[in-house]
């Protein structure tokens, strides 16, 4: 093989390696970008759900505040809040009526 | 000694009756103004019978993503929370089912209208389910999928009672009881012996109606019943408590369920679920520590979780 041919072959090899390296980096970068986009999308979804749950807990929280120390029936999950004290027996008619509407 | 409410007011709203009791008579006008403003806003947001309500727009959206007000988002959050806490027994996607069984207009108009034809051809089927409601609370966006149609009636009144009671207690500085259609919330300093409530089938019945009188000092008390908001279709009796599993009026061993809880919303959630759960409701309420009074069709009364003993049949 002539010396020129050797140099040409080496240059072609180096050029090919550079191209492979360049495309590999580009593919990797694209993967990182796509992953970030997917993470953002799902992260927002999760945040929205967490927000709903958070508001739900805050609803329970206000109920607890209203009832002056009521407790949830299902711990940290934010269950139906039990009253601070059960209804007490009373005599006579009511000041107001609780019935179906 | 019995301490009566120093001020009271009663008026029609949401096709039912609202009652306002305050311990400070000087706060009654302010309290009423707060109540009127809040209830008006809730009605604009989530009435199923107002074409201009946000709920109507959402039900007509055909599955599109719709922007909603903060108030509507909070009302929907409350409804979805009730569904989650009851494993879907209290489901906000009963709108279409209610319309199919004839409840497609204000109840006063429904009662006055001629009886509907038979429901033949419309087979019972489950409602789409609360998981078809997608709420983005941060961006206040809602999407209904799978043909879901909302009805927030079960929870909106109770949520409004809680909100109004809290606002009145905070702004007017008075002990207050707000009752909307018999579901009530109390806030602030109660009377010395509590707020006396007659628990019965029909909230429009008088204070001496068959039932039981109890006193509450905090939280909420709600009653659900199959006896009052009822109508006939094709000779069959319908009522407004829909079983999400069938899309039809719940068939229950209980005619009336009254529950006390930390809020009116939670009391309403539990009382509605109790009607739908039937016999399973009693151990569920007992286990959850929710004081309750359940009345069977024959008037037999069962109580749970510290509800005071009942002196006699309902």
Boltz contact constraints between the chains, C-beta under 6 A:
constraints:
  - contact:
      token1: [A, 48]
      token2: [B, 136]
      max_distance: 6.0
  - contact:
      token1: [A, 51]
      token2: [B, 137]
      max_distance: 6.0
  - contact:
      token1: [A, 51]
      token2: [B, 138]
      max_distance: 6.0
  - contact:
      token1: [A, 52]
      token2: [B, 135]
      max_distance: 6.0
  - contact:
      token1: [A, 52]
      token2: [B, 137]
      max_distance: 6.0
  - contact:
      token1: [A, 55]
      token2: [B, 77]
      max_distance: 6.0
  - contact:
      token1: [A, 55]
      token2: [B, 137]
      max_distance: 6.0
  - contact:
      token1: [A, 56]
      token2: [B, 81]
      max_distance: 6.0
  - contact:
      token1: [A, 63]
      token2: [B, 262]
      max_distance: 6.0
  - contact:
      token1: [A, 63]
      token2: [B, 263]
      max_distance: 6.0
  - contact:
      token1: [A, 64]
      token2: [B, 262]
      max_distance: 6.0
  - contact:
      token1: [A, 66]
      token2: [B, 187]
      max_distance: 6.0
  - contact:
      token1: [A, 67]
      token2: [B, 218]
      max_distance: 6.0
  - contact:
      token1: [A, 67]
      token2: [B, 219]
      max_distance: 6.0
  - contact:
      token1: [A, 67]
      token2: [B, 262]
      max_distance: 6.0
  - contact:
      token1: [A, 68]
      token2: [B, 218]
      max_distance: 6.0
  - contact:
      token1: [A, 70]
      token2: [B, 262]
      max_distance: 6.0
  - contact:
      token1: [A, 73]
      token2: [B, 288]
      max_distance: 6.0
  - contact:
      token1: [A, 73]
      token2: [B, 289]
      max_distance: 6.0
  - contact:
      token1: [A, 80]
      token2: [B, 85]
      max_distance: 6.0
  - contact:
      token1: [A, 80]
      token2: [B, 266]
      max_distance: 6.0
  - contact:
      token1: [A, 80]
      token2: [B, 270]
      max_distance: 6.0
  - contact:
      token1: [A, 80]
      token2: [B, 288]
      max_distance: 6.0
  - contact:
      token1: [A, 81]
      token2: [B, 261]
      max_distance: 6.0
  - contact:
      token1: [A, 81]
      token2: [B, 262]
      max_distance: 6.0
  - contact:
      token1: [A, 81]
      token2: [B, 266]
      max_distance: 6.0
  - contact:
      token1: [A, 82]
      token2: [B, 289]
      max_distance: 6.0
  - contact:
      token1: [A, 82]
      token2: [B, 290]
      max_distance: 6.0
  - contact:
      token1: [A, 83]
      token2: [B, 219]
      max_distance: 6.0
  - contact:
      token1: [A, 83]
      token2: [B, 260]
      max_distance: 6.0
  - contact:
      token1: [A, 83]
      token2: [B, 261]
      max_distance: 6.0
  - contact:
      token1: [A, 83]
      token2: [B, 262]
      max_distance: 6.0
  - contact:
      token1: [A, 84]
      token2: [B, 218]
      max_distance: 6.0
  - contact:
      token1: [A, 86]
      token2: [B, 291]
      max_distance: 6.0
  - contact:
      token1: [A, 86]
      token2: [B, 306]
      max_distance: 6.0
  - contact:
      token1: [A, 87]
      token2: [B, 214]
      max_distance: 6.0
  - contact:
      token1: [A, 87]
      token2: [B, 216]
      max_distance: 6.0
  - contact:
      token1: [A, 87]
      token2: [B, 260]
      max_distance: 6.0
  - contact:
      token1: [A, 87]
      token2: [B, 291]
      max_distance: 6.0
  - contact:
      token1: [A, 88]
      token2: [B, 215]
      max_distance: 6.0
  - contact:
      token1: [A, 89]
      token2: [B, 308]
      max_distance: 6.0
  - contact:
      token1: [A, 90]
      token2: [B, 196]
      max_distance: 6.0
  - contact:
      token1: [A, 90]
      token2: [B, 213]
      max_distance: 6.0
  - contact:
      token1: [A, 90]
      token2: [B, 214]
      max_distance: 6.0
  - contact:
      token1: [A, 90]
      token2: [B, 215]
      max_distance: 6.0
  - contact:
      token1: [A, 93]
      token2: [B, 198]
      max_distance: 6.0
  - contact:
      token1: [A, 93]
      token2: [B, 207]
      max_distance: 6.0
  - contact:
      token1: [A, 93]
      token2: [B, 208]
      max_distance: 6.0
  - contact:
      token1: [A, 94]
      token2: [B, 196]
      max_distance: 6.0
  - contact:
      token1: [A, 94]
      token2: [B, 197]
      max_distance: 6.0
  - contact:
      token1: [A, 94]
      token2: [B, 198]
      max_distance: 6.0
  - contact:
      token1: [A, 94]
      token2: [B, 207]
      max_distance: 6.0
  - contact:
      token1: [A, 94]
      token2: [B, 213]
      max_distance: 6.0
  - contact:
      token1: [A, 95]
      token2: [B, 5]
      max_distance: 6.0
  - contact:
      token1: [A, 95]
      token2: [B, 21]
      max_distance: 6.0
  - contact:
      token1: [A, 95]
      token2: [B, 196]
      max_distance: 6.0
  - contact:
      token1: [A, 96]
      token2: [B, 19]
      max_distance: 6.0
  - contact:
      token1: [A, 96]
      token2: [B, 179]
      max_distance: 6.0
  - contact:
      token1: [A, 96]
      token2: [B, 197]
      max_distance: 6.0
  - contact:
      token1: [A, 97]
      token2: [B, 198]
      max_distance: 6.0
  - contact:
      token1: [A, 97]
      token2: [B, 203]
      max_distance: 6.0
  - contact:
      token1: [A, 97]
      token2: [B, 205]
      max_distance: 6.0
  - contact:
      token1: [A, 98]
      token2: [B, 182]
      max_distance: 6.0
  - contact:
      token1: [A, 98]
      token2: [B, 197]
      max_distance: 6.0
  - contact:
      token1: [A, 98]
      token2: [B, 199]
      max_distance: 6.0
  - contact:
      token1: [A, 98]
      token2: [B, 221]
      max_distance: 6.0
  - contact:
      token1: [A, 98]
      token2: [B, 223]
      max_distance: 6.0
  - contact:
      token1: [A, 99]
      token2: [B, 182]
      max_distance: 6.0
  - contact:
      token1: [A, 99]
      token2: [B, 200]
      max_distance: 6.0
  - contact:
      token1: [A, 99]
      token2: [B, 201]
      max_distance: 6.0
  - contact:
      token1: [A, 99]
      token2: [B, 202]
      max_distance: 6.0
  - contact:
      token1: [A, 99]
      token2: [B, 203]
      max_distance: 6.0
  - contact:
      token1: [A, 99]
      token2: [B, 223]
      max_distance: 6.0
  - contact:
      token1: [A, 100]
      token2: [B, 223]
      max_distance: 6.0
  - contact:
      token1: [A, 100]
      token2: [B, 225]
      max_distance: 6.0
  - contact:
      token1: [A, 100]
      token2: [B, 228]
      max_distance: 6.0
  - contact:
      token1: [A, 101]
      token2: [B, 16]
      max_distance: 6.0
  - contact:
      token1: [A, 101]
      token2: [B, 181]
      max_distance: 6.0
  - contact:
      token1: [A, 101]
      token2: [B, 182]
      max_distance: 6.0
  - contact:
      token1: [A, 101]
      token2: [B, 203]
      max_distance: 6.0
